[in-house]
Amino acid sequence: MDSLLDKHWHHLSPEEVMDLLGTDPRKGLDILEAKRRQGDFGANVLTGRPGKTALERLLLQFHQPLVYILIVAAIVTAVLGEWLDAGVICGVVLVNAVVGYVQEAKAVKALAALSAAMKAEAMLVRGGKTSRVDAAILVPGDVIVMRSGDKTPADVRIVQSRELRVDESSLTGESLPVEKSPAAVAREAVLAERTGMAYAGTLVAYGQGLGVVTATGGGTELGRIAGLVEAADELETPLTRKIAMFSHVLLVVILGLAAVTFFIGILRGESASHMFMAAVALAVGAIPEGLPAAMTIILAVGVSRMAARKAVIRKLPAVETLGGVTVVCSDKTGTLTENQMTVREIYAGGGYAEVTGAGYSLAGDIVFQNAGPDNLALSRCLLAGLLCNDASVEPGGDRPALQGDPTEAALVVAAAKAGLTADTARADHPRLDTLPFESEHQYMATLHVTGDARTAFIKGSAEQVLVRCDTAMGPGGQPGPLDREAMLRVVDAMAAKGLRVLALAEKPLPGDASHVGHGDVASGAVFLGLQGMIDPPRPEAIAAVAAFRKAGVRVKMITGDHAVTAVAVGNMLGLGVDVCRDDPACKALTGAQLAAIGDEELIARVQEASIFARVSPEQKLRLVMALQARGEVAAMTGDGVNDAPALKQADIGVAMGRSGTDAAKEAADMVLTDDNFATIAAAVEEGRGVFDNLIKFIVWTLPTNLGEGLVILVAFLFGTALPILPVQILWINMTTAGCLGLMLAFEPKEPGIMDRPPRAPGRPILGVYLAGRILLVGILLLVASFGLFEWELALGSSHETARTVAVNVFVMAEAVYLFNARSFFRSPFAIGFFGNPYVLGGAVLMVALQLLYTYAPVMHSLFGSAPLDLTAWGKIAAASVAVFCIVELEKRLRRATSV
């Protein structure tokens, strides 16, 4: 039996399938045989990798290079008996871990609420009896009844069908329900073209059928995709990669400075133990203790802002990652489009009319082009589409309720926009009989009473409807000559725009007619017109694509839909204009073309195309990997099961919260609760703001660490007393980081943040310009603190007083430099001192703490501080203002040279 599961079931006839699986279409499997197979194949469920436990998530918060540095520093200081220092460092590490854990736990809970799965059921034929059962008990060989509205519970080979159509958009990306029949198809047929199969997770949109289960659980197409998701790499985000690299560089620099200090002291004749403590002091001073906590809090603030903009972040770094994306790969159906068929163009009576609005919303109008408002053929065409129809649309909220086939629903909505309501039309023209749609005939007909007359309305493919027509209705309502070739050219023109075209006709029947058959409508019908429909782009998606283009982020559509439809939607969205110009060949690559080229060629060509059509889940994954191989930071958006592997592989996967499948949500890093593609553009904006604020914090905090390290190094080089003690360094680092630096997390986004190109993926976290500013401010702090320390000693002050001056110089200079750091290039006078009230509040709190540090007796005992007089405060203020002015002068020179 196991070997049978590898069969190409779509290529076999229903009789062969039944024979191989040992089942009967009327009785199904024997109950005992079904139980045996249950033992062989297990339950019809997907068993994924278990998620991380709460303890694992907590421990992973400590898995960061900077946290490792802090833990080592805490151990060293504890060994040296500096318990206060060790306690402060441990507190920082713990706060960082708790904040990260709480935020991730909230995201996991929110995602679980979004991904709550409905229990699947199936109408099972087993042992000659039919009953509704839990789909988990299905085994290969079971026979199931498929009806409109049912969710396909397993992979099924169709053995009988009656107008059966299955919505496979979540699996293949096909925007329209696919007509299913028992007929076998070619062995090499791609998934979307296997019309004799229905796959797990898809939805029966119309009709009914009988099928035999060919695969369950992990053996289904859905299970195979789940395997791809499991196999996809857990990628580090650009932020974590850069922070890790930055931390390693910082660690090398710190250890290098400490080693230089140690050996210089030894060469000067100092004892090894004394110099070891000095080296530790320098290391403690150089380590930015507040950086891990600051990074977590800055990202958490970004998460809060994202939540307000309808996004749920699963992992903190994902906020920043969006800010660094260089390319967004998006699924089409349901993500860029409405996933609601909409009539966009009507041809009737020799003229065209455009239909406005989108989806099943009744809002919209008929905009007449060269078809006037008195065109009776157009009115009759709309009426035919409404009456020869089994669908209904119930208005309600943003997404009206649909009953029936999406294509028929589009016809109902188009008629409503012209003022034709279904209830009124059907009351005025009662239906007597229906000739249902069949694949071999490609049309549907209904018989209606119109006064004393009988009229058959016909709807179907243009070829099949036109062959039944002898005349065409003119704009005045009178039949005239029919030019079939001209009509087919109109059909081709509409199809070239990506529209699915339906032809409408009517035929008067005898007044006593009570039924309609194929012979009744074989000829003599009057052609009424054509209605062309498409799943249209979301208006907000069009705006978002334009915003991405302005921000230097490329958008690529990756879909399982047909290439013509994909290119039409892509043109509406504005994709590929800059790259492809007038060359249609590079606008779309199909799955067949992708299968024919190797990985190296794909990596070279992946930048050229903006649309990838008729692709499989494996090819979506391959495309994302090709972009990453070029060094791109790739975001992938989607809502279907077929998107899950690519969502997992991408640098950041974005799933739709409302329409998205559970598989897509679980594979994604971020879930959009409003299913709005435009929210991704907002996420990019927030992400850029988060990264800017993180860099601002680094540029603000590192000069302090550099200055503290240089002060200790210079003191040993000149053989003088330390201007700042290690415990005082910790006081500076921790209080300023909390009161001052973290206020940058609330800094508003700077104007024009979406007008600049994305950061180059290989660019270091700090460029030459910002590194130069860090060095400049670090030297200024060295000069100010060391100079005032020596000045105070020269005036006869005690070491405690001189060190208190040095500490206050660091703190107050940092406080004023915080205003410099609010913008990389602009002056605080230009952005407004009150633009971030948290900065002002933090500065006031910091001044209060420094007054406590300077004058409270308990602080004198803990940190070796001493009271200061007004003269000392005047020197501190002058030094701080000088730092502020020099940095602003440097900014101004930088702006002048860049113009």
Secondary structure as UniProt FT lines:
FT   HELIX           2..6
FT   HELIX           9..11
FT   HELIX           14..21
FT   TURN            25..27
FT   HELIX           31..41
FT   HELIX           54..60
FT   TURN            61..62
FT   HELIX           65..79
FT   TURN            80..81
FT   HELIX           83..114
FT   STRAND          121..126
FT   TURN            127..128
FT   STRAND          129..134
FT   HELIX           135..137
FT   TURN            140..141
FT   STRAND          143..147
FT   TURN            148..149
FT   STRAND          155..167
FT   HELIX           169..172
FT   STRAND          178..179
FT   TURN            187..188
FT   HELIX           191..193
FT   TURN            195..196
FT   STRAND          197..198
FT   TURN            200..201
FT   STRAND          203..215
FT   HELIX           217..219
FT   HELIX           221..231
FT   HELIX           238..267
FT   TURN            268..269
FT   HELIX           272..286
FT   TURN            289..290
FT   HELIX           291..308
FT   TURN            309..310
FT   STRAND          311..313
FT   HELIX           317..323
FT   STRAND          327..330
FT   HELIX           332..336
FT   STRAND          342..348
FT   TURN            349..350
FT   STRAND          351..355
FT   TURN            359..360
FT   STRAND          366..368
FT   TURN            373..374
FT   HELIX           376..387
FT   STRAND          392..394
FT   STRAND          401..403
FT   HELIX           406..417
FT   TURN            418..419
FT   HELIX           422..428
FT   STRAND          431..435
FT   TURN            439..441
FT   STRAND          443..450
FT   TURN            451..452
FT   STRAND          453..460
FT   HELIX           462..466
FT   TURN            467..468
FT   STRAND          469..473
FT   TURN            475..476
FT   STRAND          479..481
FT   HELIX           484..496
FT   TURN            497..498
FT   STRAND          500..509
FT   TURN            511..512
FT   HELIX           518..521
FT   STRAND          525..534
FT   HELIX           539..550
FT   TURN            551..552
FT   STRAND          554..558
FT   HELIX           563..573
FT   HELIX           577..580
FT   TURN            581..582
FT   HELIX           584..586
FT   STRAND          588..590
FT   HELIX           591..596
FT   HELIX           599..605
FT   TURN            606..608
FT   STRAND          611..613
FT   HELIX           617..629
FT   TURN            630..631
FT   STRAND          634..638
FT   HELIX           641..643
FT   HELIX           644..649
FT   STRAND          652..656
FT   TURN            657..659
FT   HELIX           662..667
FT   STRAND          670..672
FT   TURN            673..674
FT   HELIX           678..718
FT   HELIX           726..739
FT   HELIX           741..746
FT   TURN            751..754
FT   TURN            761..762
FT   HELIX           768..794
FT   TURN            795..796
FT   HELIX           799..821
FT   HELIX           828..831
FT   TURN            833..834
FT   HELIX           837..855
FT   HELIX           857..863
FT   HELIX           870..898
//
